């Protein structure tokens, strides 16, 4: 049965309470935010200060925030709990709401799965009568929460329409996941054995089912160009990927295509140089038009890929300028979680040091120039993170949710 608006809220069944008193049941007259999150999830971490503010602002209106960490990564549950406790001590000294820990899967089974929620962060709002009022993302709560608290949300057409669309979207995602799983399994089994033909068959089956899936398209080009080195077949596939990325005017698609052509983890020696640089020029110009240097949009995800193109094309000053803009955007007007900065900053400093031929520093962190980036491991499968979470750079298979990263 689908968990949706007006459904009775499931129970709270967790292993341990790391902060605050345990919660055994929802008290009538109170409104609860039950927030599913994890320390490795950038959007989850970014939402924590807002949840603290909600708890402070609406405490007298009967609000209780409950954080549920049910997706922490660690070899054992004990290690996951220790890691989570240390993270909370270091990063959340002003925490003013409960935090629960669960590694058994019970909370996901009771809340996430029946609500068709496939990624974190996910916020559940439980109304004063113990029924679900809202399921969605924490950044939607600024608009929704005051209406829940004053009793106007659940009767509104807006709430009903939002929940209907959420369920329809979740059902689409569930159908796609069911189609992808056997393909996913065959693909990774073949990659582990370096059986590129079998991996290619799996990907081609995926493209036949979902021709506009970016992950399948990237894996297709990557296999042909960089694993099988089949330029005859791979170049037309790459040309079409570039054309589709530009036609969609989508930064993710364009950056991903550019990585296939210029990422340092890939061997480009067999690609026709003139065509490679022509595609790189077109992609880079479109990315900069979509996300211009003078704009406030974050640059740290897309500009490193464009900088690689300019560096290889001999315009080192432009490459340095773009990396500096990417570094600046880490402290831009939009708050960026510390974990996201920590992930991107070393790579940006290494690129800057390489292009400048001199040490690059940011605070206590520095990078020395190197002729080559670290080698990519021959085998390995990245650990899973949230399905809809942040862009994750995977050197071996530079693709997104399909990579199980």
N, C-alpha and C positions, 0 to 999 in steps of 0.2 A: 504494500500500500504506500502511495506517495505521501511523503511528509510535506505539507504545504500550509499556507495561511489558513487559519481556523482549526488546524489539527491540534489535538492535545500534545503538549510538549513531552518528549521522551524523558526518561529519568536520567539522572547523572550517576554514572557508574564508572568510577576512575580508580586507579591503583593508589594514588597518593595525592595529598594536597601539599604543595610546596610553599604557598603563600596564602595567608588568610585562613579562616576557620572552614571546616568542611561544610559542604552544602548537601543536605540529604533530600530536600524537596523544595519546590518553589512555593514561597509564601504568598497567599492571596493578598492582593493590593499592591504588590511590588512588580516592577518591570525589570526584566533581566536581559542583558546582552551576553550570550554564550558565544565566545569568540574562539574558533579553531585556528591555531597558528603554530609556527615553529621558528626556532632561532635562525635557521638557514634561509628563511624565506624573506627576501627584501621587502616586499609590500607588507608582510606581517609585522616586521620590525618597524617600518615607517608608521604603521597604524597605532603602535603602542602609546606614544605620547597623546594621541587624540583620545584613546580610551581612558587614559588617566584624566584628561580634561573632562570627558563626559561624566566620569564617576564623581569628580569634584563638583561639577556644575549642577548635576541633577540628583545628587544624593538626597537632598531634602524632598525631591519629588518622587522618591521611592525607587530609584535606579540602583541596581546591583550589576556590576560587570564581573564576568567569570571567564577567565582565559583557560582554554583547554589545549594542552600540548600533547597531541596524539600522533605526531608524525616526526618525532626527533630521530636523527640518524646517529647510530652508534652500534658497535658490535653486540652489546647486551643492553637489556633494560636498565640495569644498575648504572652502566656507564652513561646511558642517555640521560638518566635522572641527575647524575652528578654533573654532567655537562650543562644541563638546563639550569640547575641550581647555581652553578658558578656564573653562568651568563646573566641570570637575574640579579645576582649580587653585584656584578660589575657594571651592568648596563642600565639597570632599572632601580636605582636607589630610592626613587620617589614613587614607586609602585603603590597604588592605593586600592587594589582589587585582588580578588582571589586568583590563584593559578593552580590548576590541576594537571596531573601527569597521568597519561595512560598509554601503555605500549601493547596492550592485549588486543587492540582492534575493536573493543566493545563499544567505545564511544563513536567510532566511525560507523560501526554497524547500526547503531541506534539513531544517529543524527545525519551523518554525511551521506551514506549510501541511499537511504530511503528518500532523501530530499533531492537526489540527483545532483549533488554537489561534488565535483570532481577535483577541485583544487582549493588551496588555501591562499590567503585568508578567506574564511567564510564566517559571516556574522548571522546568528539567529537571535531574534528579539522575541522574548516570551512576554506576553501581555499580563495584565493584572489578574486575569481569570485563569492563568496557566495554559493558555492556548498560543500557538505560534502567530505572531503578528507580521513578521518579516524574515526573509532569508535572502542574503545577498552579500555585498562587499562592504567593508567598514567605511569606505569613503562615501557611501550612500547614506550613512547614518545622520549626517548633518541635517539633511532634509527630512528624513523619515522619523528619527527619534522624537523630536518635539511633538509631532502629530500622534505618535503612539502614546506619549505621555499625557496628551490632552484628550485622548479618546477618539480622535477624528480619523485616524489612519485606516483602520480595518473596514470602515463603511464607505470609504472613498472609491470612486471608479479608478483612480490612479493606482491604488494598492492592488485592486483586482486585476487590472491590466498588467501590472508589473509581475505579479505572481504567475499569471497565465503565460506570459512570455518566458519567464524563468524556467518553468516546467517544460515548455516546448523546446527551449534551447538545451536543457538537460537531457531530454529524450533524444534529441539529435546527436548530442555528444555521446550518449550511451550506445546508440546504433553505430556510430563511427568507431568507437572503441572496440565494439564487438567484431567489426569487420577488420580492424587493424591488428588485433591481437595475434591471430595465427600468422599473419604476414610478418609481424614484428618478431615472433618467436623463430620463424624459419630464417629470417634475415640475420638475427644475432647468432644463431647456431652456425650459420654459414660463415659469418665474419670471424667467429672464434677459430674456425678451421682454415681461414683464408681461402675458402671456396667461393671465389668471386662470381663464378657463373651461376651458382645456386642463389647467392645473394642478389644477383641481378634479376633472376627470374622472379624472386619474391617481390622486389621493388617494382618490376614491370606489372605484376599483378595488382599491386597497390595503386599504381598510376591509372590502370584501366578502371579501377573502382572509383578513384578520387583524383581526377586529373589536375585539380587545382590545389592539391595538398602540397605545401611548400616542402615539407620534410621528405616526402617521397621524391619530389623533383630534385632536391639537393642530393639525396643519396644516389639517384640515377646518374647525375653528372659526375659526382665524386667517384663512383665505381668505375665508370667508363674512362674518365680522364686520368685519375690518380692511382687506381688500383690495377685496372686491366690495361691502361695506356692504349686504349683503342681510339685513336684520334679520328679515324674514318667515321665511326658511329658517334663518338663523344662530342665532336665539334658541333654537328647540327643540334644535338641535345642542349649544348651550352648556349648556342645562338638563340634557341627558342626560350631558354630560361631567362636570358638577358632581355629579350624582347618582351616577354610576359611581365617581368619585374618592372620594366619601364612603363608598359601600358597600364599596369595596376597602380603606378605611382606610389608604391608601398616601400617605405624605408627598409623594413625587414627583408623583403624580397631582394631589393637592390644590394643591400650590404651583404647578404648571403651569397648572391651571385658574384659580387666582387671578391669575396673571400675565396671562391673557387678558382679565381684567376690570379690572385696575388697573395694569398695567405702564405706566410713563411713555412708553414708545416707541410705544404704541398710542393711536389716537384713539377715545375712548369716548363722544363727544358724541351719537351716535345711539342708544346703548343706553338703554333705559328706566331712569331713575335708580333708582326704587324697587326694581325687580327686580335690578338690578346690585348694589346695596348689600345686598339680602337674601341673594343668593348669596354675596357677599363675607363677610358676617357668619357664615353657616353654615360656609363653608370655613375661615375664620380660627379659629373656635371649635374645630373638629375638629383643626386643625393643632396648636393650643396644648394640646389634650387629649392628643394623640398624643406631642407633644414639649414637656412642660410647662416653664415657666420655672425651676422648682426642680430639674429633672433635669440630668444631666451630658451628655446627648446634644448634639452640635454644633448650634448655632443659626444659624450664619452663612449657611446655604443657604436656610432656610425663613422665618426671622423678617423679613428685609427685605420679602418679599412681604406678610406680615401687617401690617407697619408701614405699608406704602403704603395698605392698606385703612383702617386707623385714622386715618391722616393725612387722607385724603380725606373720611372720615366725621366729621371735626371733633374727634377725640380725639387731639390732638397730643402730650399728655403720654404717652399709651400708646404712640404711635409712637416717641417718643424712648426710652422704657424698653426697647422691644423691640430697637431698633438697638443700644443699649448692651449688652444681653444678647448680641446677635450678636457685637459686638466682643469682649466678655469671653470668648466661647467660642473665639475664635481662639487663646487661650492657656489652653485648658482642659486637663483631665487627660489627654486623648488627644492624642498628638503630631500636629501638623499641619505638613506640609511648608512650607518658606519660600515656595516658588512659589505655593502655594495662598493663603497669607496675603497675598502681594503682589498676587494677583489680586482678592481680595475687599476688602481694607482700604480702597483708595481709594473704592470704591463705597459702602461703609458710612460713611465719613467725609463724603462728599458728601451722603448722605441725612441724616445727623445734623445737618450744617450747615444743610441746607434746613429741617428741621423746627424746629430751635432758632432759626433766623434769626441765627446767630452762628457764628463760626469754630469748627471742630472740629479737634482735634489728636490725634496719636498719635505720640510720638517726634518725629522730624524731619519727619514728613508732616502736612500740614494741608489743609483744604478750606474755602473761603469759601462763604457761602450764595449760591445762585443761584435765580432764579425758575423756570428751566426746566433740565431735563437736556439734555445734548448731543443735537442732532438725529441721527436715524438715517439713514445713507446710503440713497439710493433703491435702489441696486443693489449687488450684491456677494454672493459666496458664501464663507462662512467656510472656512478651511483645515481639512483633516482632522486629527483627533487620534485617539487610540485608541478603538476601537469600544466598549469596555466601561469606558472610563475615567471620570473625574470629571464631575460635572455642569458643563456649560459654558453660561454665559449668552450667548445670541445675540440681540441686540436686534432684528434684522430678522426672523428666523424663530425664535421662542423655543421650539424643539423640540430634542430631544436627539440620539441617534445618527443619526436620519434626516437631520438637518441637515448631516451630514458634518463636524461641528465637532470 
